[in-house]
């Protein structure tokens, strides 16, 4: 199973943005994470093309509006898997770095795009073996069965993925840089501002519709 790289030039620009904005984070270990990640791949990345990407709903943890349930549903983090289940909905895909209710991801009958990066290697190697259908995503050039998607947070990476897969309209539920649900610190707020900048970039290419 081979790796997939979406838009190397965009990835290079995005990486330079977030590494400059947050130099305190451990980006050097991203290369180690990219080396380890393919060992946990259980689904050929080309399987992504088996979904209908025409209309996509991306549900992020702060969401308070229930999606219609039509089209492809992507949950961002395990928290959103639980949120959707409470609404009687099931995501087909989860995008996560396994740091917000990862047990929900393990128990979800869905395709999981689990992100391996320098600051979560221990967590990734703990939970990835428990996931039945997993495609690793990485932050640097992939070494094997894994996917490189431009983006920095799970949320904007999910939106980039939907855009590159050909979505005509993307509904984004719960993106709110002013409402932090996982933790509230300077790094988290900086990450959300980077995500806001990246979503503004994507909005110039495809229709993004935001919901609370």
N, C-alpha and C positions, 0 to 999 in steps of 0.2 A: 504494500500500500504506500503510495507516494504522498508527499506533502503538497499543499496548495498555498500559493501566495497571491493575495488580492492586492493589486495596485502597489508595487514596490515604491514608486515615487511618493505616493500619499503616506505610506508607512514611514518612509524616511523623514518626511516633514513632520508628521505627528510625533514620532519618537524624539526628534530634536526639540519639539515644543515642550513635552512633558519632562524630559530629562533636565532641561534648562530651568524649568519652573520649580522642580522638586529635587534638587541635588542631594538632599538628605536620604532619599530612598536608595535601596540596594539594587541598582540597575546592573551592576557588574555580574551579579549572579544570575541574570536572565539567561546567560549563555549556558550555565550549568543546568538550569531548568529546561532549556530547549533540548539539551542532550538527553535528559532523563524522560521527558514527556512521551516520546514515541513508544516506549515500552508498555505504556498503559492504554494504547490505542486498540479499540476492539471493533471499530466501524470504519470502513473505507471512507475517507473524506468526500469522495465522489457521491456518496449517498445523499449529500445535501441537495443534489439536483433532483431527487425523487419527490420533494415537496412542491406544493403549489405555492409559489411566492407572489402571486398577483396582488393579494391584499394581506397585509401583515399587521398584527397587533402586538406591541411590545409592552409588557407589564413590568414596571419597576416597583421596588418596595414601598414608596410613598403613595401608591395608587389608592384612590378612594372611589373611582368610577369603574363599574363593571363593563368589560368589553362585551360586544354583541355576541361573540362566540363564532362569528362568521370568519372564514379565512384561517390563516396560519396564526397560532398564538405562540409567542416566545416569552417565557418567564425569565426575568433577570434575578438570579439568586434563588436559593431554596425558600426564602421568605415568601417570594411571589408565587411559588408553587403552592404553598399552603394557603395563601390569600385567594388564589384562583379556585382551589378546591372548595373553600368556603362559599364561593359564588356558584358552585356547581359546574366549573369549567376545568378543563385539563389542557395544559400546554403540550404541544408536540415537540418543542425544543426548549432546553434550558441553557442559558449562557451564564456562567458563574466562575468565580475563582475560589469557591468553596469556603467562604468566610462568613456566610450569613445563613444559618440553619442548614448546613450541608446534609444533615440526616434526611431532610425533605427531598434533596436531590437523589440521594441513594435509593430512596423508596419510590421515586417517580418512574413510571413506565413511559419514558420519553428519551429522546436523543439528547445527550448532555455534551455541550461544548465546554470542557473544563479548562480553565486558563492556568498555565504554569508560568510563574515569574519568580524573580529573585527573592521576594519576601514571603513566598508561600510554599517553598519546596517541601517542607515537613508536612504541611497540611495537605498538599496535593498528593504526596506519596501515601498518606494515611487513608484518604477517602477514595482516590481514584480506583484502587483494586475492588472496591465494593460496588462500583457502578457497572451495570450490564452493558450499556450502549454508550460508549464514550469516544469522542474525538477530541484530542488535546488541541488547545490553541496556545500560541507562544508569542513573546514580545520581540524576538529577534529571528533572524533567518532560520527556518525550520531545518532539522537534521534528519527527519524521517517522517513517519505517519503523524502529521500534525498540520495545523493551519495557521497561517499568519494573516491576521485581519488588522487593518489600521484601526486605531482607537486606543483608549487608555483605561477607561472604566468599563465595567461589564455592560452598562447601559449603552454607551455610545458605540461600543464594539458590536453590540447586537444590531444597532441601527445601520452601521456600516455594512454588516453582513447582509441584511435585508436589501439594502441598496444594490450591492454587488450581485446579489442573486436575482435581481430584476424586478423587485417590488415596484408597483406603480403608485401605491399609496401606503404610507406607514403611519399607523396610529400609535402614539406614544402615551402610555398611561402612567402618570405619577412622576414625570421628571420635574423636579422642583428643587433648584439649587439652594433655596432658602429653607427647605425642610429636611433636616438630617435625621434619619431613623435608625441608623446603625451605630454611629458614634458622632460626637460633635467636637471636632478639634480643628486646628489650623490646617493640617494636611488634608483632612477630609473635605474641608470647604474649598481648598485650592484644587482638589481633584474635580469637584463639581463644577467649578468655574472653567476648568479645561474641557470638561464634557460639554458644557454650554457652548463654548467656542467651536468645538468639533461638530455639534449638532447644527450650528449655524452654517458651517461649511456644507454639510450634507443637504441642508434645506435649499441650497442653490441648485441642486441637481435633481431632487425628487421631492414630491409633496409629503411634508410631515404635518400631521394633525395632532395637536397636543390636547390631552384630557387630564383632569385632576386625578 
